[in-house]
Amino acid sequence: MKKFIVITLVIYTFSSLALRQKEPAEDVLKETLVSLEKQSWEAWKKRDGKFFQEFLSDDHAEVGFGGVTNKITVVPAWPVRIAWSKVIRSKISS
């Protein structure tokens, strides 16, 4: 019985260590994603279409009021998107 307990504790210890080793990589991934999200919101506030030209993947797709669009459609229409955003916000707040 003691042997079983010792083996169980050893397995538990090594499995815990293995799981802990993954945490830094997960933390880095989380920090990267949060940073990218914050950058995209800042670019949105600054109306920085160039940021989205580089930020969005070539196969980017999104669904909006006008249906499905892609990067080729979205980025050149950036000033129009900002204007519509203002219109929608004004309608909601009034």
N, C-alpha and C positions, 0 to 999 in steps of 0.2 A: 504494500500500500504506500509506503514512503517513497518507493521508486516511482510510482505512478504520479504522486504529488510533485516530486522533483521534476519529472519530465514535463508535466503540465505547466509548471512555473517557468521552466526554460523556454518552452514553446510560446507561452504568453509573452515573456520578456522579449524574445526575438521578433515576434509578430508586432509588438508595440513599437519596437525600434524601426522596423520596416515601414510601418505606417507613418511614423514621425518623419522619416526621410522624405516622404512625398509632400509634406506640408510646405517647406520653403518654395518648391516649384509651384504649388497651388497658390501660395501667397504672391509670388512674382506674377503669375498669370492674372490673378485678381487685380493687383495693382496696375498692371498694364491695361487691362480692360477698363478699369475705372478712369485711368488717366486719358485714354482715348475718348471715352464718353464725355468727360469734362471738356476736352479740347474741341469736340464736335459742337457742344453747346456754346462754348465761347465763340467759335466760328459762326454759328447761327446768329448769335447776338450781334456780332460785328458785320454780318452779311458778307462773309468771306467765301465767295464761290470757289476761289482757287483752292482753298483748303479741301473742299469736297471733291474737286477734280482729282486730287491726289489721294484723299482718304477713302473714297468709295472704290470698291473693286470693279473690275471691268464687267463682271457679270451681275452687278448690283440690280436688284429689282425691288420695287415697293408698290403698295396698293394705296390709292387715295381716292378722292372724289371723282377724279377723271379716269379711274381704272388703274390698270397695271402700267407702270412706267419703268424705264431702265436708266442707266447712267447717262447715256447719250441724250436722252430726253430731259433728265432732271437737271444736270449741271448748267446747260445754256439757259434754262428757264429760271435760274436762281433768283433774279430780281423780281420776277412775277410771283414766285412762291412766297417771297418775303411780303410783297404787297397783299396777297391773299391772306396770309397769316394775320396781318394787321386788321384787315376787314373782318375776319372771323372773330378775332379778339374783341373788336369794337362792338360787334353784334351781340356777343355773349355778355359783355359787361353792361350793355344798355338795357 
